[in-house]
Amino acid sequence: MSKLRTASICFTDLMEAAKAGHTAFSRSKNNKVYFNVAIWDNDQANQFGQNVSIQLSPKKDTESKALYIGNGTKKDNAIAEKITPEVSTKSFSKSSNSDDLPF
């Protein structure tokens, strides 16, 4: 059975890590940028009731460290069944320095 997790990721921390060359990021042949994450289901919730942690997952044998980029919560199945995914139509403006990634 599927289990729902909801989370927020800090986009600012994510972009800073990408620009700094964190090894979790890579550019594919189609020029899209991907990043690897580790998602933890924690045994105990933090002070905000969040029990899911998300961190960048660096490649093995590199100097990049795991960097926490977000937190979230586990949802029970009764709540999960009521949630319908929404497709966002928002677009983000591309700033002049948005593609100065090191890869």
N, C-alpha and C positions, 0 to 999 in steps of 0.2 A: 504494500500500500504506500502511496506517495505521502510525503510529509511536507508541509509548507513551512518555509522560513521566510521572514521578511527582514530586510536590513537596509541600512543607509551606508553609503560609501563616501568618504571625503574626497571629492573630485580634486580639490586643491592639493592634498597630499599625494594623490595618485599622479597628477601631472608633474609635481616636483620630483617624485621618484623616477618617473619616465625620463625627464630632462636630465637627471643626474646619472642616468645610465644603469639603473637597477636591472639586474639580470632576469627579473621576472617578465620583462617586456621583450617582444620580438616583432619584427616586421615581416609579413609573409610575402610571397611572390606577387600577390595581387595588390601589394602596397598597403594592406590593412595592418593595423597595430593590434596585437593581442597581448594579454598578460595572464600569468598563472597566479592563482590564489589558493590558499588553504582555508577551509571553512570549518570552524570548531563548534561543536555542540558542548557547551560548558555544563558542568554538573551543578553549579550555583550561579544565580543571577547576580549582576553587578548592582550598584546602588540605584540604577535607573530601571531595573527589572529586565535587563537584556541578558540573554543566555546563549547568544551566538556571537562568535568573533570571526572577523575576516582579516586575513593578512596576505600580503604579497608573498609568493612562494619563490624564493631565489633558486637559481640553478645550483646543483650540488658543486662543491669544490670551488666556490667563488667567494669573494670578499663581501658580497652583498648580504645584508642581514634581513631577516624576516621583519616586515614593517606592518604594524596593524593599521588598516585603512578603514575599518568599519565595524559596526556592531548591529545586532538584530535580536529578534525574538522567535521562539518556536510557537507555532499556532496549533491548536488542537484541530482535529479533523472536522468538527462541527463548524468551526469558523472557516476553515479552509474551503469547504464546499460552497460557502456563500460568496466567496471572493471570485470575481471574474476578472481575468487579466484585461487591462486597457492598453490600447496601442496609442503611444504618444505621437502627436503630430507636431510637437515643438521642434524647432530647429535652433541650433546654437550658432551664433555669428562666429565666424572664423577670424580671430584676431591676427595681427601681423606676425606674432611670434608663436602661434599655436602649433606649428610644425617644425620647430627647431629641435626635434628629438635626436638623440645621438645614434640612432640606428636607421 
